[in-house]
Amino acid sequence: MNTRTLLEVPVPLTTRVVTERLVLRPPRTTDVPAMRTALRKNAAHLRPWSVAQAPGEDPASLTSVSRAVLRHRREWKAGQAYVLLVAPREHDGAVIGRVALGGVLRGAFQNAYLGYWIDEERQRRGLMTEAVRAATSFAFASAALHRVQAAVMPGNVGSLRVLEKAGYRREGFAERYLCIAGAWEDHVIFAATAEEWRVQ
């Protein structure tokens, strides 16, 4: 069993994952304006599926986004999480979405939790499925993880479809699993492991 820690398998912050239509890469400090634009544009679209913000908190403010970028880069270097911005291949400075491999645990688990979103106007083109597949391959190859897990609210039909098309398997149903938009919501649990991913 491979129980390496990420410190033995460093993943550079210069990483670029290129697919047919997309580029996935860690956030840079120069991405703050594009990230703010994307978050403001998609605020209503993302609100039903997101953790409720504290009163007066603006996740798209200059301060919040700047701090988030620094945190993402710090966590990447420490091997605690891998946040990948999603950009069109023809313009990798644009931000049209994000895939996060968060809560990385090593030792006997070797697991990360998957989260993702894409610009509302770019839905239903298979782009999120393409990004999730690429990020999952990155998790197993570059980050040397064994398992990636995702949790989706039953009413989020588009997100359920993304995971199914990407090759994740349904593992079960968790009642009142996460507090989303201020309420404890049930979630469908999906996962993929390195062994099954290799044979897809």
C-alpha positions in Angstrom: 0.0 0.0 0.0 1.3 3.4 -0.9 1.1 5.7 2.1 3.5 8.5 1.0 2.9 12.0 2.3 2.7 14.7 -0.3 6.0 16.2 1.0 7.6 13.2 -0.7 5.6 13.9 -3.9 5.6 17.7 -4.4 3.3 19.1 -7.0 4.6 22.4 -8.5 2.4 25.5 -8.4 3.3 25.8 -12.1 1.1 22.8 -12.9 -1.1 23.0 -16.0 -3.6 20.3 -16.9 -4.6 20.7 -20.5 -7.6 19.0 -22.1 -9.2 19.3 -25.5 -11.0 22.6 -24.6 -9.7 23.7 -21.2 -6.7 24.5 -19.1 -6.8 23.8 -15.4 -4.2 25.4 -13.2 -3.6 26.7 -9.7 -4.7 30.3 -9.0 -2.1 33.1 -9.3 -2.3 36.5 -7.6 -2.9 38.1 -11.0 -6.1 36.0 -11.3 -7.9 38.1 -8.6 -9.7 40.4 -11.0 -10.9 37.6 -13.2 -12.0 35.5 -10.2 -13.9 38.4 -8.8 -15.7 38.9 -12.1 -16.6 35.2 -12.4 -17.9 35.1 -8.8 -20.0 38.2 -9.1 -21.4 37.1 -12.4 -22.4 33.6 -11.0 -23.4 34.7 -7.5 -27.1 33.8 -7.9 -26.3 30.7 -9.9 -24.0 29.3 -7.2 -26.0 30.5 -4.1 -28.4 27.4 -3.7 -25.4 25.0 -3.7 -23.0 27.0 -1.5 -22.2 27.4 2.2 -24.1 30.4 3.6 -21.9 33.5 4.1 -21.6 35.3 7.4 -23.6 38.5 7.6 -21.8 41.3 5.8 -19.3 38.9 4.2 -18.8 39.3 0.4 -16.9 36.3 -1.1 -16.3 38.3 -4.3 -14.7 41.3 -2.5 -11.1 42.2 -3.3 -10.0 41.3 0.2 -11.9 37.9 0.2 -10.6 36.8 -3.2 -7.1 38.0 -2.5 -7.0 36.0 0.8 -8.5 33.0 -0.9 -5.8 32.9 -3.6 -3.1 33.2 -1.0 -4.8 30.4 1.1 -5.2 28.2 -2.0 -1.5 28.5 -2.9 -0.4 27.9 0.7 -2.6 24.8 1.0 -1.3 23.6 -2.4 2.3 23.9 -1.2 1.5 22.1 2.0 -0.4 19.3 0.2 -3.6 20.1 2.0 -5.8 21.0 -1.0 -5.5 21.5 -4.7 -7.7 24.3 -6.2 -7.6 24.4 -10.0 -9.1 27.3 -11.9 -10.8 26.4 -15.2 -10.1 28.5 -18.2 -10.8 28.1 -22.0 -7.8 26.7 -23.8 -7.6 29.7 -26.1 -7.5 32.2 -23.2 -6.1 30.7 -20.0 -6.3 34.0 -18.2 -10.1 33.9 -18.2 -11.8 32.2 -15.3 -14.9 30.2 -16.2 -15.0 27.8 -13.3 -13.1 26.0 -10.6 -12.4 22.4 -9.5 -11.2 21.9 -5.9 -9.7 18.8 -4.4 -10.0 19.7 -0.7 -9.5 18.2 2.7 -6.6 16.0 1.6 -5.9 13.3 4.1 -2.8 11.0 3.6 -1.8 8.0 5.7 -4.2 5.0 5.2 -6.9 7.2 3.6 -5.1 9.1 0.7 -8.4 10.9 0.0 -9.6 14.3 -1.3 -13.1 15.8 -1.4 -14.2 17.1 -4.8 -16.1 20.3 -5.4 -16.6 22.2 -8.7 -18.6 24.9 -10.5 -18.7 26.4 -14.0 -20.0 29.6 -15.4 -23.8 29.5 -15.8 -23.6 30.4 -19.5 -21.2 27.5 -20.2 -23.4 24.7 -18.8 -24.7 21.8 -20.8 -21.6 21.7 -23.1 -19.8 18.9 -21.3 -17.1 21.3 -20.1 -17.6 20.5 -16.4 -17.4 16.8 -17.1 -14.2 17.4 -19.0 -12.7 19.4 -16.1 -13.7 16.9 -13.5 -12.2 14.0 -15.4 -8.9 16.0 -15.8 -8.8 17.0 -12.2 -9.5 13.4 -11.1 -6.7 12.1 -13.3 -4.4 14.8 -11.8 -5.4 13.6 -8.3 -4.4 10.1 -8.9 -1.3 10.7 -11.0 0.3 14.0 -10.0 -1.0 14.2 -6.4 -0.7 10.4 -5.8 -4.1 10.1 -4.1 -6.0 6.8 -3.9 -9.6 8.1 -3.6 -11.6 11.1 -4.5 -15.1 11.6 -3.0 -17.9 14.0 -3.9 -21.2 14.8 -2.3 -24.1 16.3 -4.3 -27.6 17.4 -3.2 -30.3 15.3 -4.8 -31.9 18.3 -6.5 -28.7 19.3 -8.2 -29.4 17.3 -11.3 -26.7 18.9 -13.4 -24.0 18.1 -10.9 -25.2 14.5 -10.5 -25.0 14.1 -14.3 -21.4 15.5 -14.3 -20.2 12.9 -11.9 -22.0 10.0 -13.6 -20.6 11.0 -17.0 -17.1 11.6 -15.5 -17.0 7.9 -14.3 -17.7 8.2 -10.6 -19.7 5.5 -8.8 -22.6 6.2 -6.4 -21.8 5.0 -2.9 -24.8 5.9 -0.9 -27.1 8.6 0.5 -26.1 10.7 3.5 -28.9 12.5 5.4 -28.3 16.0 6.6 -24.7 15.7 5.5 -23.7 19.4 4.9 -25.1 22.8 5.8 -25.8 24.5 2.5 -27.3 27.9 2.2 -28.1 27.8 5.9 -29.9 24.4 6.0 -28.7 20.9 6.7 -29.1 19.1 3.3 -29.1 15.4 2.3 -26.4 14.5 -0.2 -25.7 11.6 -2.6 -22.1 10.3 -2.1 -19.9 9.5 -5.1 -16.4 8.3 -5.3 -13.6 7.0 -7.5 -10.4 5.2 -6.7 -7.1 5.0 -8.5 -7.6 1.3 -9.5 -10.9 1.8 -11.3 -9.7 5.1 -12.8 -6.8 3.4 -14.5 -9.1 0.9 -16.4 -11.6 3.5 -17.7 
